[in-house]
Amino acid sequence: MTAALGIAAFILSLVQPKTLGPWWMNALLVVLAYIWVLAQPAGAERDDTLPALAVLLSAFGLALVGRLSPELAQKQQEWLFVSLGLVIVLGPAFTRFRRMAAYKYVWVAASLVLFGLLVIFGESINGARLWIRMGSLRFEPVELIKLFIVLFLAAYLAETADVIATARRVWTTNARYLGPLFLGWGASMAILIVQHDLGMATLLLATFATILFVATRRIDIVLAGLALFALTTLWAVHHFAYVATRIAVWMHPFLDPFGRGYQSSQGYFALAAGGMFGTGYRLGHPQFIPDVATDYVFAAIAEEFGWIGAAAVLTLYLAIVRRILVIAVEQPDLYAKLLAVGLGATIGFQVLIIVGGVIGLFPLTGITLPFISYGGSSLVANFLLIALAWAMSARQARTQRNT
């Protein structure tokens, strides 16, 4: 962790003056990061690489957003304060993570409340209804919903996995087991239909399918869910202009290079301009890409740091996912295993979906690159995810149940 904080401090020192707050704000961030790690229970041995990687990626993201949009960088710095403060306060509760299984329907209720607030008070931007505004603050409820769904699915499947896995007529006699289970699938459908958010809907479905398969090995149920999602997506393409435009731009990015294809075409130019070694920090022109600090931050990385730098960043994400999956393997009970798998899948699929969209493998979606893209709600949710996984890595938690 000390090495990560040293590298983070060096990265932030490269940011142009007056881009971020005064120097003492960065110093305070370092102090909060230290407090977060040092506040772990005495005698517990945790995988300290997880918080170190989160801090390192966040510092890199803060420097990159500062280069792309100083105004957004200052807001991102404030959200980083909030994120570190929350993981410090909630850290003791996360050490008793197994107690969260008892509140599985609370997570469902909380998700429904957040979704209802979004339907009533949500703000549409560029055709997607994703944000709720409270004064000068704006947040995405779905960033918390993605964590609540993981908590629910892990707890529910820990109780019912055996029944679902062994049932021959699962679609009829055991429908009562599938009803609550498909809340995870239903959440992705609702987000696609109501919010027009293809990216987050895909993320929730991918996470849902992963947890379900790990728990039951029922590929038939997984494929059925994926097929229904594909049909719903096809329906959305023909009924929502926002979704249809995303698909059309993905298939023909240069058909309208100065109109709706402008963002994607500029992103491809940035990827090409970076080459193997990149133009250098602050020497490229990623600002030509609209919304580069949010949707296309990976293109900015590839342009100024090259494909080597982009690959290095992806390697850090791979390290996070790998370590969380190792935590899952080492857990003694099914609930903890499924919870860790869900957390790892959430981070992994989020990176895959946004990076794949930027480089043209999938239609571009509006989700963030974790810890790097500008987005306060995403930053908070992902720090909570890492804090929970870090608490689960404690050897103390592997050898005795939390009570």
Order of alpha helices (4+ residues) and beta strands (2+ residues): alpha-alpha-alpha-alpha-alpha-beta-beta-beta-alpha-alpha-alpha-alpha-alpha-alpha-alpha-alpha-alpha-alpha-alpha
